[in-house]
Amino acid sequence: MASPPSPSPRGAFERRFAALMAEAQAGGPNAAQAARRAAAMALARD
């Protein structure tokens, strides 16, 4: 079940960040890249 898109940019950030973290924690060939992207998003947000 897909949730309706959130109108707030914060919601979009949190969904993207959560997706990257899930990919990073799952392992696999893209795990390191996903972790770096999630970290970069978190740093850029401050």
Biopython code that builds the backbone (N, CA, C, O; Angstrom):
import numpy as np
from Bio.PDB.StructureBuilder import StructureBuilder

atoms = [
    (1, "MET", "N", (0.842, -1.189, 0.000)),
    (1, "MET", "CA", (0.000, 0.000, 0.000)),
    (1, "MET", "C", (0.880, 1.243, 0.000)),
    (1, "MET", "O", (1.693, 1.445, 0.903)),
    (2, "ALA", "N", (0.709, 2.057, -1.010)),
    (2, "ALA", "CA", (1.492, 3.291, -1.089)),
    (2, "ALA", "C", (0.751, 4.392, -0.337)),
    (2, "ALA", "O", (-0.464, 4.550, -0.463)),
    (3, "SER", "N", (1.507, 5.137, 0.438)),
    (3, "SER", "CA", (0.877, 6.252, 1.140)),
    (3, "SER", "C", (0.837, 7.446, 0.199)),
    (3, "SER", "O", (1.676, 7.558, -0.695)),
    (4, "PRO", "N", (-0.115, 8.326, 0.387)),
    (4, "PRO", "CA", (-0.189, 9.496, -0.497)),
    (4, "PRO", "C", (1.040, 10.376, -0.303)),
    (4, "PRO", "O", (1.594, 10.439, 0.794)),
    (5, "PRO", "N", (1.466, 11.055, -1.363)),
    (5, "PRO", "CA", (2.661, 11.894, -1.234)),
    (5, "PRO", "C", (2.447, 13.004, -0.219)),
    (5, "PRO", "O", (1.369, 13.594, -0.138)),
    (6, "SER", "N", (3.467, 13.272, 0.534)),
    (6, "SER", "CA", (3.376, 14.319, 1.547)),
    (6, "SER", "C", (3.667, 15.667, 0.907)),
    (6, "SER", "O", (4.598, 15.779, 0.109)),
    (7, "PRO", "N", (2.897, 16.687, 1.238)),
    (7, "PRO", "CA", (3.158, 17.999, 0.649)),
    (7, "PRO", "C", (4.387, 18.689, 1.246)),
    (7, "PRO", "O", (4.904, 19.649, 0.675)),
    (8, "SER", "N", (4.850, 18.195, 2.398)),
    (8, "SER", "CA", (5.963, 18.878, 3.051)),
    (8, "SER", "C", (7.299, 18.334, 2.571)),
    (8, "SER", "O", (7.448, 17.126, 2.387)),
    (9, "PRO", "N", (8.270, 19.218, 2.367)),
    (9, "PRO", "CA", (9.605, 18.762, 1.980)),
    (9, "PRO", "C", (10.230, 17.864, 3.041)),
    (9, "PRO", "O", (11.018, 16.975, 2.719)),
    (10, "ARG", "N", (9.885, 18.092, 4.298)),
    (10, "ARG", "CA", (10.421, 17.269, 5.376)),
    (10, "ARG", "C", (9.995, 15.817, 5.203)),
    (10, "ARG", "O", (10.801, 14.906, 5.395)),
    (11, "GLY", "N", (8.751, 15.601, 4.847)),
    (11, "GLY", "CA", (8.275, 14.245, 4.640)),
    (11, "GLY", "C", (9.003, 13.565, 3.493)),
    (11, "GLY", "O", (9.326, 12.380, 3.573)),
    (12, "ALA", "N", (9.260, 14.310, 2.428)),
    (12, "ALA", "CA", (9.980, 13.757, 1.281)),
    (12, "ALA", "C", (11.400, 13.398, 1.681)),
    (12, "ALA", "O", (11.908, 12.349, 1.286)),
    (13, "PHE", "N", (12.045, 14.254, 2.460)),
    (13, "PHE", "CA", (13.405, 13.974, 2.923)),
    (13, "PHE", "C", (13.422, 12.705, 3.759)),
    (13, "PHE", "O", (14.267, 11.830, 3.565)),
    (14, "GLU", "N", (12.483, 12.614, 4.687)),
    (14, "GLU", "CA", (12.468, 11.468, 5.594)),
    (14, "GLU", "C", (12.207, 10.166, 4.854)),
    (14, "GLU", "O", (12.798, 9.139, 5.188)),
    (15, "ARG", "N", (11.335, 10.190, 3.857)),
    (15, "ARG", "CA", (11.081, 8.978, 3.075)),
    (15, "ARG", "C", (12.325, 8.570, 2.290)),
    (15, "ARG", "O", (12.665, 7.388, 2.241)),
    (16, "ARG", "N", (13.001, 9.533, 1.678)),
    (16, "ARG", "CA", (14.197, 9.228, 0.893)),
    (16, "ARG", "C", (15.326, 8.723, 1.795)),
    (16, "ARG", "O", (16.024, 7.763, 1.468)),
    (17, "PHE", "N", (15.484, 9.398, 2.943)),
    (17, "PHE", "CA", (16.522, 9.003, 3.883)),
    (17, "PHE", "C", (16.269, 7.582, 4.390)),
    (17, "PHE", "O", (17.195, 6.774, 4.470)),
    (18, "ALA", "N", (15.026, 7.283, 4.730)),
    (18, "ALA", "CA", (14.675, 5.953, 5.227)),
    (18, "ALA", "C", (14.931, 4.890, 4.159)),
    (18, "ALA", "O", (15.389, 3.792, 4.474)),
    (19, "ALA", "N", (14.639, 5.212, 2.903)),
    (19, "ALA", "CA", (14.871, 4.249, 1.826)),
    (19, "ALA", "C", (16.367, 3.977, 1.663)),
    (19, "ALA", "O", (16.772, 2.830, 1.476)),
    (20, "LEU", "N", (17.182, 5.022, 1.733)),
    (20, "LEU", "CA", (18.628, 4.847, 1.614)),
    (20, "LEU", "C", (19.182, 4.045, 2.786)),
    (20, "LEU", "O", (20.026, 3.168, 2.601)),
    (21, "MET", "N", (18.710, 4.344, 3.982)),
    (21, "MET", "CA", (19.201, 3.611, 5.153)),
    (21, "MET", "C", (18.807, 2.137, 5.081)),
    (21, "MET", "O", (19.594, 1.263, 5.443)),
    (22, "ALA", "N", (17.599, 1.865, 4.616)),
    (22, "ALA", "CA", (17.169, 0.469, 4.488)),
    (22, "ALA", "C", (18.050, -0.255, 3.482)),
    (22, "ALA", "O", (18.431, -1.405, 3.702)),
    (23, "GLU", "N", (18.373, 0.410, 2.384)),
    (23, "GLU", "CA", (19.242, -0.202, 1.377)),
    (23, "GLU", "C", (20.636, -0.439, 1.948)),
    (23, "GLU", "O", (21.243, -1.482, 1.706)),
    (24, "ALA", "N", (21.137, 0.529, 2.703)),
    (24, "ALA", "CA", (22.471, 0.397, 3.286)),
    (24, "ALA", "C", (22.514, -0.758, 4.286)),
    (24, "ALA", "O", (23.489, -1.508, 4.325)),
    (25, "GLN", "N", (21.462, -0.904, 5.093)),
    (25, "GLN", "CA", (21.438, -1.948, 6.116)),
    (25, "GLN", "C", (21.210, -3.330, 5.522)),
    (25, "GLN", "O", (21.591, -4.337, 6.119)),
    (26, "ALA", "N", (20.585, -3.379, 4.341)),
    (26, "ALA", "CA", (20.301, -4.666, 3.714)),
    (26, "ALA", "C", (21.560, -5.299, 3.143)),
    (26, "ALA", "O", (21.597, -6.507, 2.906)),
    (27, "GLY", "N", (22.584, -4.500, 2.922)),
    (27, "GLY", "CA", (23.804, -5.027, 2.320)),
    (27, "GLY", "C", (23.670, -5.077, 0.813)),
    (27, "GLY", "O", (22.764, -4.472, 0.239)),
    (28, "GLY", "N", (24.565, -5.792, 0.182)),
    (28, "GLY", "CA", (24.507, -5.888, -1.266)),
    (28, "GLY", "C", (25.477, -4.913, -1.919)),
    (28, "GLY", "O", (26.203, -4.188, -1.239)),
    (29, "PRO", "N", (25.477, -4.908, -3.242)),
    (29, "PRO", "CA", (26.494, -4.145, -3.967)),
    (29, "PRO", "C", (26.366, -2.625, -3.814)),
    (29, "PRO", "O", (27.349, -1.903, -3.982)),
    (30, "ASN", "N", (25.173, -2.142, -3.499)),
    (30, "ASN", "CA", (24.973, -0.694, -3.411)),
    (30, "ASN", "C", (24.902, -0.178, -1.977)),
    (30, "ASN", "O", (24.592, 0.992, -1.752)),
    (31, "ALA", "N", (25.184, -1.033, -1.021)),
    (31, "ALA", "CA", (25.022, -0.657, 0.388)),
    (31, "ALA", "C", (25.933, 0.502, 0.775)),
    (31, "ALA", "O", (25.484, 1.444, 1.428)),
    (32, "ALA", "N", (27.194, 0.448, 0.386)),
    (32, "ALA", "CA", (28.128, 1.512, 0.765)),
    (32, "ALA", "C", (27.731, 2.834, 0.127)),
    (32, "ALA", "O", (27.790, 3.879, 0.774)),
    (33, "GLN", "N", (27.331, 2.795, -1.124)),
    (33, "GLN", "CA", (26.923, 4.022, -1.805)),
    (33, "GLN", "C", (25.662, 4.602, -1.142)),
    (33, "GLN", "O", (25.564, 5.814, -0.947)),
    (34, "ALA", "N", (24.720, 3.753, -0.806)),
    (34, "ALA", "CA", (23.495, 4.217, -0.158)),
    (34, "ALA", "C", (23.815, 4.855, 1.190)),
    (34, "ALA", "O", (23.226, 5.874, 1.552)),
    (35, "ALA", "N", (24.744, 4.261, 1.932)),
    (35, "ALA", "CA", (25.121, 4.820, 3.231)),
    (35, "ALA", "C", (25.775, 6.187, 3.059)),
    (35, "ALA", "O", (25.501, 7.111, 3.826)),
    (36, "ARG", "N", (26.636, 6.316, 2.060)),
    (36, "ARG", "CA", (27.278, 7.619, 1.811)),
    (36, "ARG", "C", (26.252, 8.671, 1.415)),
    (36, "ARG", "O", (26.327, 9.817, 1.859)),
    (37, "ARG", "N", (25.300, 8.283, 0.585)),
    (37, "ARG", "CA", (24.286, 9.244, 0.148)),
    (37, "ARG", "C", (23.401, 9.675, 1.320)),
    (37, "ARG", "O", (23.050, 10.848, 1.438)),
    (38, "ALA", "N", (23.045, 8.723, 2.183)),
    (38, "ALA", "CA", (22.232, 9.055, 3.356)),
    (38, "ALA", "C", (22.996, 10.005, 4.275)),
    (38, "ALA", "O", (22.424, 10.961, 4.799)),
    (39, "ALA", "N", (24.291, 9.741, 4.468)),
    (39, "ALA", "CA", (25.100, 10.616, 5.317)),
    (39, "ALA", "C", (25.211, 12.006, 4.710)),
    (39, "ALA", "O", (25.124, 13.005, 5.425)),
    (40, "ALA", "N", (25.401, 12.077, 3.405)),
    (40, "ALA", "CA", (25.505, 13.380, 2.739)),
    (40, "ALA", "C", (24.189, 14.159, 2.856)),
    (40, "ALA", "O", (24.193, 15.374, 3.050)),
    (41, "MET", "N", (23.066, 13.443, 2.736)),
    (41, "MET", "CA", (21.762, 14.115, 2.882)),
    (41, "MET", "C", (21.618, 14.687, 4.292)),
    (41, "MET", "O", (21.174, 15.821, 4.470)),
    (42, "ALA", "N", (21.995, 13.893, 5.284)),
    (42, "ALA", "CA", (21.851, 14.337, 6.673)),
    (42, "ALA", "C", (22.745, 15.540, 6.952)),
    (42, "ALA", "O", (22.333, 16.475, 7.639)),
    (43, "LEU", "N", (23.963, 15.520, 6.424)),
    (43, "LEU", "CA", (24.874, 16.650, 6.646)),
    (43, "LEU", "C", (24.400, 17.900, 5.919)),
    (43, "LEU", "O", (24.502, 19.003, 6.455)),
    (44, "ALA", "N", (23.889, 17.743, 4.718)),
    (44, "ALA", "CA", (23.442, 18.888, 3.931)),
    (44, "ALA", "C", (22.193, 19.524, 4.531)),
    (44, "ALA", "O", (21.914, 20.700, 4.299)),
    (45, "ARG", "N", (21.451, 18.748, 5.294)),
    (45, "ARG", "CA", (20.196, 19.247, 5.853)),
    (45, "ARG", "C", (20.429, 20.252, 6.977)),
    (45, "ARG", "O", (19.610, 21.147, 7.183)),
    (46, "ASP", "N", (21.528, 20.115, 7.699)),
    (46, "ASP", "CA", (21.802, 21.012, 8.833)),
    (46, "ASP", "C", (22.040, 22.435, 8.378)),
    (46, "ASP", "O", (22.283, 23.314, 9.204)),
]
sb = StructureBuilder()
sb.init_structure("model")
sb.init_model(0)
sb.init_chain("A")
sb.init_seg("    ")
for serial, (resi, resn, name, xyz) in enumerate(atoms, 1):
    if name == "N":
        sb.init_residue(resn, " ", resi, " ")
    sb.init_atom(name, np.array(xyz, "f"), 0.0, 1.0, " ", f" {name:<3s}", serial, name[0])
structure = sb.get_structure()
